[in-house]
Amino acid sequence: MSLSRRNFIIATSVAAGGSLVLSACSSGDAGGGDGGTGGHGGADTYTGTVTVGTKEDSTGPAPEIEGARKGGTIRGISPDDFSHLDPQRIYYAWNSAGGNLFIRGLTGYKIAQDGSMKLVGDLATDAGTMSDGGKTWSFTLKDGLKWEDGSELTVEDVRHGIERGFAAFTTEGASYVQAALTGESDFRKVYKGPYDGKHLDSIVLDTAKKSITFKLKEARPDLNFTLAMTSYGAVPVKHDTKEKYDKDPVSAGPYRISKHTVDKSMTMVRNEHWDPATDSIRNAYPDSFVFEFGPEALQSTDRMIADSGDDQYALQVYSGVPADRIQKVLTTPDLKARSYNGLLSSTYYYAINTRRIKDVKVRQALNHAWPLEQIRTIYGGPSAGDYATTILSPDIMGREKFDVYGKLKKPQGDPEAAKKLLKEAGKLGQKIVYAFPQSPTYDRTKVVIENALKKAGFEPVLKPLESSSYYDQAQQIDNQFDVMWFGWGADWPTGYTMMQPLFDGGTIGNGSNNVSQLNVDWVNEAIKKNVTIGDPKEAGKAWAELDRRIMEELAPIIPETYQRRFHMYGSKVGNTVFDPLYSAAILYKLYVKA
């Protein structure tokens, strides 16, 4: 099932095998829910921690993986091709997962075997130096960096990758850095890219020192996290073919593309000019990767179960085990042993329209009433994921676990607590219009939701919406819905990228992801303040406090699940680890077993 990172709106119940993909999106147990089964990459010890690494952490080579060996071919199976290969046009989790094999940026994530992450320098010697309260960031390139043709990778190439993000043909990528450099959300009216020979004054190079400095119009203490996004990967000035680059990108990573038949297959082979001494992130054991595009989840799962021929060297790199095979996989020891899993880096929830449901007690009553257990049972039970009780997903820096509405103790719902609040508010019998995208999965969950609302003293009105237009309707400010199914994941693991899009009152408008239409002064002020906190630990604490306060005092959403995805792999595939960033396999950590 393909979920894109664009806007991180997750429009499918992956664990339930749903087929709905609407907009587009990107941790283990992570201490985030009720435990579930399995864990991050199959390890229950995943801590969910994200820290900023040192210069030493940023120095290659990557730590060796026990038992790994070089050589052989890994075969990845996915229902979808990579829709973009140009880094500035990548915002899709699956594209980023594949891009990690050939795209490199200033920073990146060093992922441990337990799924915990360190932000480190990738092309840079470290994770960057901040000054002026976060308005200035400086990075120095490592020695020995080369492109696949053997030419030197320079600071000009790094700047070029940033400036290309302003071009008219790169609208699919992220835009955080462009806005920070210009101070304008409509940044293309300030700068239109490097193709007329002009460069941004806000990016300063020192070619002798191999340094690049960003002078931002607004403080961004987490810019080093932003720069880890694939959208800000380096592109060689001399080999930029503009729109055509998307079909034939140049590699700075351990692999280069040797053959690509769109929607059918792609072969990647070693980039002989990649030096592991410059890379603390990637291992690159296989000699090559062969990706097969097209097989859906059920077909690829059955092939993994059979484990014959070349499929012994294959794995489900992005699609997961569907609902009608999950129990067979989990209850058959040798099949379960060839599965890996993790929580998707997102929170599934129901947005409460605060413009229509103004009484906080009614919104709190909805949280008490919501039948998480019955919903998750339809999704597939504990294997489908963990109960969500917070806004922030488990892999967000500083995220704290809390359970304001006692959902872990009573996941089936607490109708008496809900009724008590409704009586206090004088709203017993309150009509609730619940909107959801039509699909086999949500057509089933609507029944348990309707029953739970009735039991809690509400009068539910169900509004199934055509899946293809669901967000067009839910994201209208004058919609007539009280509660809407939704989901969101962070572009990088800090609270800003969840809180600001979902609860900043200044973002309210048609098409906005603030579907709750929350516009509260102290929330808006906290978001503006927290984003300027320079110390990552202090910032994490501030976002966690805001998370709890919003849920306690405003209840603008009903958290549902941190959903889990299971994948299978062949018997000759080694070190299958679930990627906490892209909900796929960490491709550069795989190896072929002897």
C-alpha positions as CSV (number, residue, x, y, z in Angstrom):
1,M,0.0,0.0,0.0
2,S,1.5,3.3,-1.1
3,L,1.3,6.2,1.3
4,S,3.0,9.4,0.2
5,R,4.7,12.0,2.4
6,R,2.9,14.9,0.7
7,N,0.8,16.6,3.4
8,F,1.1,13.3,5.3
9,I,-2.6,12.6,5.0
10,I,-2.9,8.9,5.4
11,A,-5.9,7.6,3.6
12,T,-6.0,3.9,4.2
13,S,-6.2,1.3,6.9
14,V,-3.0,-0.5,5.9
15,A,-3.3,-3.2,8.5
16,A,-6.8,-3.9,7.4
17,G,-5.7,-4.3,3.8
18,G,-7.8,-1.4,2.6
19,S,-7.2,-0.2,-0.9
20,L,-8.0,3.5,-0.4
21,V,-5.2,5.9,-1.3
22,L,-6.4,9.5,-1.3
23,S,-3.9,12.2,-0.7
24,A,-0.5,11.2,0.0
25,C,2.0,10.3,3.5
26,S,5.2,9.1,5.0
27,S,7.9,3.5,15.1
28,G,8.1,0.0,16.9
29,D,6.4,-0.1,20.1
30,A,8.0,3.1,21.1
31,G,6.2,3.0,24.4
32,G,3.4,4.7,22.6
33,G,0.3,2.5,22.9
34,D,-0.7,-0.8,24.4
35,G,2.3,-2.7,23.1
36,G,0.7,-4.6,20.3
37,T,2.8,-7.5,18.9
38,G,6.2,-7.6,17.3
39,G,8.1,-4.4,17.3
40,H,10.3,-2.1,15.4
41,G,12.1,-4.3,12.9
42,G,10.9,-7.2,14.9
43,A,12.6,-5.9,18.1
44,D,10.5,-5.0,21.1
45,T,13.3,-2.8,22.5
46,Y,12.7,0.1,20.1
47,T,13.0,3.3,22.3
48,G,11.6,5.8,19.9
49,T,14.5,8.1,20.7
50,V,15.8,10.7,18.2
51,T,18.9,12.6,19.1
52,V,21.4,14.9,17.4
53,G,24.7,13.1,16.8
54,T,28.2,14.4,17.0
55,K,31.0,14.8,14.5
56,E,32.2,11.4,15.4
57,D,28.7,10.0,14.8
58,S,28.8,11.6,11.4
59,T,32.1,10.0,10.4
60,G,32.0,6.9,8.2
61,P,32.0,4.1,7.6
62,A,28.6,3.0,9.0
63,P,28.7,0.4,11.8
64,E,29.1,-3.1,10.6
65,I,26.0,-5.4,10.9
66,E,26.8,-8.7,12.6
67,G,26.7,-11.6,10.2
68,A,26.5,-9.4,7.0
69,R,28.5,-10.1,3.9
70,K,29.1,-8.3,0.7
71,G,27.7,-9.5,-2.6
72,G,24.6,-10.8,-4.3
73,T,21.4,-9.3,-5.4
74,I,18.4,-8.2,-3.3
75,R,15.0,-8.2,-5.1
76,G,12.5,-5.7,-3.9
77,I,8.8,-6.1,-4.7
78,S,6.4,-3.2,-4.6
79,P,3.0,-2.5,-6.2
80,D,4.3,0.9,-7.3
81,D,7.3,2.3,-9.2
82,F,9.2,5.3,-7.8
83,S,7.1,8.2,-9.1
84,H,10.0,10.6,-8.9
85,L,13.8,10.2,-8.9
86,D,14.7,13.9,-8.9
87,P,15.4,14.8,-5.2
88,Q,13.7,18.1,-5.5
89,R,10.5,16.4,-6.8
90,I,10.4,13.8,-4.0
91,Y,8.0,14.1,-1.1
92,Y,6.7,10.5,-1.2
93,A,7.9,8.0,1.4
94,W,8.5,5.2,-1.0
95,N,10.5,7.6,-3.3
96,S,12.6,8.7,-0.3
97,A,13.2,5.1,0.7
98,G,14.6,4.3,-2.7
99,G,16.3,7.7,-3.0
100,N,18.4,6.8,0.1
101,L,20.4,4.5,-2.2
102,F,21.6,7.3,-4.5
103,I,20.7,10.7,-3.1
104,R,22.6,12.4,-0.3
105,G,22.0,15.7,1.5
106,L,23.7,17.7,4.2
107,T,22.2,15.7,7.0
108,G,20.5,12.4,7.4
109,Y,19.5,9.8,10.0
110,K,21.8,7.2,11.4
111,I,19.3,4.4,12.4
112,A,20.3,1.8,15.0
113,Q,19.2,-1.8,14.8
114,D,16.6,-1.0,17.5
115,G,15.1,1.7,15.3
116,S,16.4,4.7,17.4
117,M,17.8,7.5,15.3
118,K,20.5,10.1,15.4
119,L,20.5,13.1,13.1
120,V,24.1,13.3,11.7
121,G,26.0,14.9,9.0
122,D,25.6,13.0,5.7
123,L,27.5,15.1,3.2
124,A,28.4,17.5,6.1
125,T,31.0,16.8,8.7
126,D,28.3,17.1,11.4
127,A,24.7,18.0,12.0
128,G,25.4,21.7,11.5
129,T,26.3,24.8,13.6
130,M,23.5,27.2,14.6
131,S,23.9,30.8,15.6
132,D,21.8,34.0,15.8
133,G,19.0,32.2,17.6
134,G,18.5,29.8,14.7
135,K,18.5,32.3,11.9
136,T,22.0,31.2,10.7
137,W,23.1,27.7,10.0
138,S,26.6,26.6,8.7
139,F,27.8,23.3,7.4
140,T,31.1,22.0,6.1
141,L,31.4,19.3,3.5
142,K,33.4,16.1,4.1
143,D,36.5,15.3,2.1
144,G,36.3,12.6,-0.6
145,L,32.7,13.2,-1.8
146,K,32.2,12.2,-5.5
147,W,29.5,11.8,-8.0
148,E,29.1,8.5,-9.9
149,D,31.3,9.8,-12.8
150,G,34.2,10.4,-10.3
151,S,33.8,14.2,-10.3
152,E,34.0,16.0,-7.0
153,L,30.8,16.8,-5.1
154,T,31.0,20.5,-4.2
155,V,29.3,23.1,-2.1
156,E,28.0,24.5,-5.3
157,D,26.2,21.2,-6.0
158,V,24.7,21.3,-2.5
159,R,23.5,24.9,-3.1
160,H,22.2,23.9,-6.5
161,G,20.0,21.2,-4.9
162,I,18.5,23.8,-2.6
163,E,18.0,26.4,-5.3
164,R,16.4,24.0,-7.7
165,G,13.5,23.7,-5.2
166,F,12.5,27.2,-6.4
167,A,12.1,26.2,-10.0
168,A,8.7,25.9,-11.6
169,F,9.1,22.2,-12.4
170,T,9.9,21.1,-8.8
171,T,6.5,21.8,-7.2
172,E,6.2,18.2,-5.9
173,G,8.9,18.6,-3.3
174,A,9.0,20.1,0.2
175,S,9.1,23.9,0.6
176,Y,10.1,24.5,4.2
177,V,13.7,25.7,3.4
178,Q,12.5,27.9,0.5
179,A,10.1,29.7,2.8
180,A,12.7,30.1,5.6
181,L,15.3,31.6,3.2
182,T,12.9,34.1,1.7
183,G,10.5,34.7,4.5
184,E,7.7,34.2,2.0
185,S,5.3,31.2,1.7
186,D,5.0,32.3,-2.0
187,F,8.7,32.0,-2.3
188,R,8.8,31.8,-6.1
189,K,7.8,35.5,-6.4
190,V,11.2,36.3,-4.7
191,Y,13.4,33.8,-6.5
192,K,12.7,31.5,-9.5
193,G,15.7,29.1,-9.3
194,P,19.3,29.1,-10.5
195,Y,18.8,28.7,-14.2
196,D,19.2,32.4,-15.1
197,G,22.6,32.4,-13.4
198,K,21.4,34.1,-10.2
199,H,21.9,32.7,-6.7
200,L,20.2,33.5,-3.4
201,D,22.0,36.0,-1.2
202,S,20.7,34.1,1.8
203,I,23.0,31.1,0.9
204,V,26.7,31.9,1.3
205,L,29.5,29.6,0.1
206,D,33.2,29.5,1.1
207,T,34.6,27.2,-1.6
208,A,38.0,27.1,0.0
209,K,36.7,25.9,3.3
210,K,34.0,23.8,1.6
211,S,31.3,25.5,3.8
212,I,27.8,26.6,3.1
213,T,25.9,29.0,5.4
214,F,22.1,29.6,5.4
215,K,20.9,33.1,6.5
216,L,17.3,32.7,7.2
217,K,14.6,35.3,7.4
218,E,13.1,33.6,10.4
219,A,14.6,31.5,13.1
220,R,14.5,27.8,12.5
221,P,16.4,25.9,15.2
222,D,15.4,22.6,13.6
223,L,16.7,23.4,10.1
224,N,19.2,20.6,10.3
225,F,16.3,18.2,10.6
226,T,14.6,19.8,7.6
227,L,17.7,19.5,5.4
228,A,17.5,15.7,6.0
229,M,14.5,15.5,3.7
230,T,15.1,14.0,0.3
231,S,13.8,17.3,-1.2
232,Y,17.1,19.0,-0.3
233,G,19.5,16.4,-1.8
234,A,22.5,17.6,-3.7
235,V,22.4,17.8,-7.6
236,P,25.5,18.3,-9.8
237,V,25.5,21.7,-11.5
238,K,27.3,20.3,-14.5
239,H,24.9,17.4,-15.0
240,D,21.5,19.0,-14.3
241,T,19.1,18.3,-17.1
242,K,16.2,20.1,-15.5
243,E,13.0,18.2,-16.1
244,K,14.9,15.3,-17.7
245,Y,16.9,14.8,-14.5
246,D,13.8,13.0,-13.0
247,K,14.4,10.1,-15.5
248,D,18.2,10.0,-15.1
249,P,19.6,11.3,-11.8
250,V,23.2,11.2,-10.9
251,S,24.2,9.2,-7.9
252,A,26.1,10.4,-4.8
253,G,25.3,7.3,-2.8
254,P,26.4,3.7,-2.9
255,Y,24.2,2.7,-5.9
256,R,23.5,4.1,-9.3
257,I,20.6,3.4,-11.6
258,S,21.6,1.1,-14.5
259,K,18.2,0.3,-16.0
260,H,14.7,1.4,-15.5
261,T,11.5,0.2,-17.3
262,V,8.8,2.4,-15.9
263,D,6.1,0.6,-13.9
264,K,7.9,-2.7,-14.4
265,S,11.4,-2.8,-13.0
266,M,14.5,-1.0,-12.0
267,T,18.1,-2.2,-11.5
268,M,20.6,-0.5,-9.4
269,V,24.3,-1.4,-9.2
270,R,27.2,-0.3,-7.2
271,N,28.5,3.3,-7.6
272,E,32.2,2.6,-7.6
273,H,33.0,6.2,-6.7
274,W,31.0,6.1,-3.4
275,D,33.5,6.0,-0.5
276,P,32.1,4.3,2.6
277,A,34.6,6.4,4.7
278,T,32.4,9.4,3.9
279,D,29.2,7.8,4.9
280,S,28.2,6.9,8.5
281,I,24.6,6.0,7.5
282,R,24.7,3.4,4.7
283,N,26.2,-0.1,4.7
284,A,25.6,-1.2,1.0
285,Y,26.3,-4.9,1.2
286,P,24.5,-6.2,-1.9
287,D,26.2,-5.8,-5.3
288,S,22.8,-4.8,-6.8
289,F,19.1,-4.2,-6.3
290,V,16.5,-5.4,-8.7
291,F,13.0,-3.8,-8.0
292,E,9.9,-5.4,-9.5
293,F,6.9,-3.1,-9.7
294,G,3.3,-4.2,-10.0
295,P,2.5,-7.1,-7.7
296,E,-0.1,-6.2,-5.1
297,A,0.2,-7.1,-1.4
298,L,-1.7,-10.4,-1.6
299,Q,0.3,-11.6,-4.6
300,S,3.7,-10.7,-3.1
301,T,2.8,-12.2,0.2
302,D,1.9,-15.5,-1.4
303,R,5.2,-15.5,-3.2
304,M,7.0,-14.8,0.1
305,I,5.2,-17.6,1.8
306,A,6.2,-20.0,-1.1
307,D,9.9,-18.8,-0.8
308,S,11.0,-20.4,-4.1
309,G,13.6,-19.5,-6.7
310,D,14.7,-15.8,-6.9
311,D,12.0,-15.0,-4.3
312,Q,14.3,-16.4,-1.7
313,Y,16.3,-13.2,-2.3
314,A,13.2,-10.9,-2.4
315,L,11.2,-8.9,0.1
316,Q,8.1,-6.7,0.3
317,V,9.9,-3.4,0.4
318,Y,6.8,-1.2,0.8
319,S,3.5,-3.0,0.6
320,G,2.5,-5.0,3.7
321,V,0.9,-8.3,4.4
322,P,-2.9,-7.9,3.8
323,A,-5.5,-8.7,6.4
324,D,-6.5,-12.0,4.8
325,R,-3.0,-13.4,5.2
326,I,-1.9,-11.7,8.5
327,Q,-3.1,-14.4,10.8
328,K,-1.5,-17.1,8.7
329,V,1.8,-15.3,8.9
330,L,1.6,-14.6,12.6
331,T,0.5,-18.1,13.6
332,T,2.9,-20.0,11.5
333,P,6.3,-19.9,13.2
334,D,8.5,-20.2,10.1
335,L,6.5,-17.5,8.3
336,K,6.4,-15.2,11.3
337,A,10.2,-15.6,11.5
338,R,10.4,-14.2,8.0
339,S,8.4,-11.1,8.7
340,Y,9.4,-7.6,9.9
341,N,7.1,-4.9,11.2
342,G,6.9,-1.5,12.7
343,L,4.5,1.3,13.5
344,L,3.8,3.9,10.8
345,S,5.3,7.3,11.6
346,S,2.0,8.9,12.0
347,T,-1.1,9.3,14.2
348,Y,-4.5,8.2,12.9
349,Y,-7.3,10.2,14.4
350,Y,-10.8,11.8,14.1
351,A,-10.8,15.6,13.7
352,I,-13.6,17.3,15.7
353,N,-14.9,20.4,13.9
354,T,-14.5,23.0,16.7
355,R,-16.4,25.6,14.6
356,R,-19.5,23.4,14.9
357,I,-18.8,21.6,18.2
358,K,-17.9,24.6,20.4
359,D,-18.5,23.1,23.8
360,V,-15.3,21.4,25.1
361,K,-17.3,19.0,27.3
362,V,-19.0,17.6,24.2
363,R,-15.6,17.1,22.5
364,Q,-14.3,15.4,25.7
365,A,-17.4,13.2,25.8
366,L,-16.7,12.1,22.2
367,N,-13.2,11.1,23.3
368,H,-14.6,9.0,26.1
369,A,-17.3,7.4,23.8
370,W,-15.1,6.4,20.9
371,P,-14.8,2.6,20.5
372,L,-11.0,2.1,19.8
373,E,-11.1,-1.6,20.6
374,Q,-13.9,-2.4,18.2
375,I,-12.3,-0.3,15.4
376,R,-8.9,-1.9,15.9
377,T,-10.5,-5.4,15.8
378,I,-11.9,-4.6,12.4
379,Y,-8.4,-3.4,11.3
380,G,-7.0,-6.8,12.4
381,G,-6.5,-6.6,16.2
382,P,-3.3,-5.9,18.0
383,S,-1.2,-6.8,14.9
384,A,-2.8,-3.7,13.3
385,G,-1.2,-1.3,15.7
386,D,-1.3,0.4,19.1
387,Y,-4.0,2.5,20.5
388,A,-3.3,6.2,20.2
389,T,-3.8,8.6,23.1
390,T,-1.6,11.5,22.1
391,I,-1.4,13.9,19.2
392,L,2.3,13.4,18.7
393,S,3.3,10.0,17.3
394,P,5.8,7.9,19.2
395,D,8.9,8.8,17.2
396,I,8.6,12.5,17.8
397,M,11.5,14.0,19.8
398,G,10.4,14.6,23.4
399,R,7.0,13.0,22.9
400,E,5.5,11.9,26.2
401,K,3.0,9.1,26.7
402,F,-0.3,10.1,28.5
403,D,-3.9,9.0,28.5
404,V,-6.2,11.8,29.4
405,Y,-9.4,10.0,28.6
406,G,-8.4,6.5,30.0
407,K,-8.5,4.9,26.6
408,L,-5.9,2.3,27.5
409,K,-8.1,1.1,30.4
410,K,-11.3,1.3,28.5
411,P,-10.5,1.1,24.8
412,Q,-14.0,-0.1,24.1
413,G,-15.3,3.3,25.2
414,D,-16.7,4.7,28.4
415,P,-20.4,5.7,27.7
416,E,-21.1,6.6,31.3
417,A,-18.3,9.1,31.4
418,A,-19.4,10.5,28.1
419,K,-23.1,10.8,29.3
420,K,-22.0,12.5,32.5
421,L,-20.2,15.2,30.5
422,L,-23.1,15.7,28.1
423,K,-25.5,16.1,31.0
424,E,-23.2,18.7,32.6
425,A,-23.2,20.6,29.3
426,G,-26.9,20.2,28.8
427,K,-26.2,18.4,25.5
428,L,-27.6,14.9,26.0
429,G,-28.9,13.8,22.6
430,Q,-26.4,16.0,20.8
431,K,-26.4,15.3,17.1
432,I,-23.0,14.3,15.7
433,V,-22.5,14.2,11.9
434,Y,-19.6,11.7,11.3
435,A,-17.9,11.8,7.8
436,F,-15.6,9.1,6.5
437,P,-14.2,7.9,3.1
438,Q,-16.1,5.0,1.7
439,S,-14.2,1.7,1.7
440,P,-14.9,-1.8,2.8
441,T,-13.0,-1.1,6.0
442,Y,-14.6,2.2,7.0
443,D,-18.0,0.9,6.0
444,R,-17.5,-1.7,8.8
445,T,-16.1,0.7,11.4
446,K,-19.0,3.1,10.9
447,V,-21.3,0.5,12.5
448,V,-19.4,0.2,15.7
449,I,-18.9,4.0,15.9
450,E,-22.7,4.6,15.4
451,N,-23.5,2.1,18.2
452,A,-21.0,3.6,20.6
453,L,-22.2,7.1,20.0
454,K,-25.8,6.0,20.6
455,K,-24.8,4.2,23.8
456,A,-23.0,7.4,25.0
457,G,-26.0,9.7,24.6
458,F,-25.3,11.1,21.1
459,E,-27.5,11.1,18.0
460,P,-25.1,10.0,15.2
461,V,-25.7,10.9,11.6
462,L,-23.4,9.0,9.2
463,K,-22.0,10.7,6.1
464,P,-20.1,8.3,3.8
465,L,-18.2,10.3,1.2
466,E,-16.8,9.3,-2.2
467,S,-13.2,8.4,-1.6
468,S,-11.8,10.3,-4.5
469,S,-13.3,13.6,-3.2
470,Y,-13.1,12.9,0.5
471,Y,-10.5,15.5,1.3
472,D,-11.9,18.1,-1.0
473,Q,-15.0,18.0,1.1
474,A,-13.5,17.5,4.6
475,Q,-11.1,20.3,4.1
476,Q,-13.7,22.9,3.3
477,I,-14.2,25.5,6.1
478,D,-17.9,25.5,5.6
479,N,-18.4,21.7,5.7
480,Q,-21.3,20.4,7.6
481,F,-19.5,17.6,9.4
482,D,-18.8,17.4,13.1
483,V,-16.2,14.5,13.2
484,M,-14.0,13.5,10.3
485,W,-11.6,10.6,9.9
486,F,-8.1,11.9,9.3
487,G,-4.4,11.1,9.8
488,W,-1.1,12.9,9.9
489,G,2.7,12.2,10.2
490,A,5.6,14.5,10.7
491,D,8.0,15.6,7.9
492,W,10.8,15.3,10.4
493,P,10.6,14.0,14.0
494,T,9.9,17.3,15.9
495,G,6.6,18.5,17.3
496,Y,6.4,21.5,15.0
497,T,5.6,19.4,11.9
498,M,2.5,18.0,13.6
499,M,1.3,20.9,15.7
500,Q,1.7,23.7,13.2
501,P,-0.2,22.1,10.3
502,L,-3.0,20.7,12.4
503,F,-3.6,23.4,15.0
504,D,-2.2,26.8,13.9
505,G,-5.2,29.1,13.5
506,G,-3.5,31.1,10.9
507,T,-3.6,28.1,8.5
508,I,-7.4,27.8,8.5
509,G,-8.9,27.9,5.0
510,N,-10.2,25.7,2.2
511,G,-7.7,22.8,1.7
512,S,-6.1,23.3,5.1
513,N,-5.0,20.4,7.2
514,N,-6.3,22.2,10.3
515,V,-9.5,20.2,9.8
516,S,-10.5,20.8,13.4
517,Q,-10.4,24.6,12.6
518,L,-8.8,25.2,16.0
519,N,-7.9,28.8,16.4
520,V,-6.9,29.5,20.1
521,D,-4.6,32.3,21.0
522,W,-2.5,30.4,23.5
523,V,-2.0,27.5,21.0
524,N,-1.0,29.8,18.2
525,E,1.5,31.6,20.5
526,A,2.9,28.4,21.8
527,I,3.6,27.1,18.3
528,K,5.4,30.3,17.4
529,K,7.4,30.2,20.6
530,N,8.3,26.5,20.6
531,V,9.6,26.5,17.1
532,T,12.3,29.0,18.1
533,I,13.6,26.9,21.1
534,G,17.2,26.0,20.2
535,D,17.8,23.2,22.6
536,P,16.2,20.0,21.1
537,K,15.4,18.5,24.5
538,E,13.8,21.7,25.7
539,A,11.9,22.0,22.5
540,G,10.7,18.4,22.9
541,K,9.5,19.1,26.4
542,A,7.6,22.1,25.2
543,W,5.9,20.2,22.4
544,A,4.9,17.4,24.8
545,E,3.4,19.9,27.2
546,L,1.4,21.5,24.4
547,D,0.2,18.1,23.3
548,R,-1.1,17.3,26.7
549,R,-2.7,20.7,27.3
550,I,-4.5,20.7,23.9
551,M,-5.9,17.3,24.6
552,E,-6.9,18.1,28.2
553,E,-8.3,21.6,27.6
554,L,-9.5,21.6,24.0
555,A,-9.9,18.0,22.8
556,P,-10.0,19.0,19.1
557,I,-9.3,15.4,18.0
558,I,-10.0,11.8,19.0
559,P,-6.7,9.9,18.6
560,E,-7.2,6.4,17.2
561,T,-4.2,4.3,16.4
562,Y,-0.5,4.3,15.6
563,Q,-0.9,1.7,12.9
564,R,1.5,-1.2,12.3
565,R,2.6,-2.7,9.0
566,F,3.9,-6.2,8.6
567,H,6.2,-7.2,5.6
568,M,7.6,-10.6,4.6
569,Y,10.9,-11.5,3.1
570,G,12.7,-14.5,1.5
571,S,14.9,-16.9,3.4
572,K,18.1,-15.6,1.8
573,V,17.5,-11.9,2.8
574,G,19.4,-10.7,5.9
575,N,18.8,-7.8,8.3
576,T,15.3,-6.7,7.5
577,V,14.7,-3.6,9.6
578,F,11.6,-1.4,9.4
579,D,12.4,2.2,8.5
580,P,10.9,4.5,11.1
581,L,11.0,7.4,8.6
582,Y,9.4,5.9,5.5
583,S,7.5,2.8,6.8
584,A,9.5,0.6,4.4
585,A,12.6,-1.6,4.6
586,I,15.9,0.1,5.3
587,L,17.3,-0.9,1.9
588,Y,20.9,0.1,2.6
589,K,21.1,-2.2,5.7
590,L,20.1,-5.4,3.8
591,Y,22.4,-8.2,2.8
592,V,22.3,-11.5,1.0
593,K,22.7,-14.6,3.2
594,A,25.3,-17.2,2.2
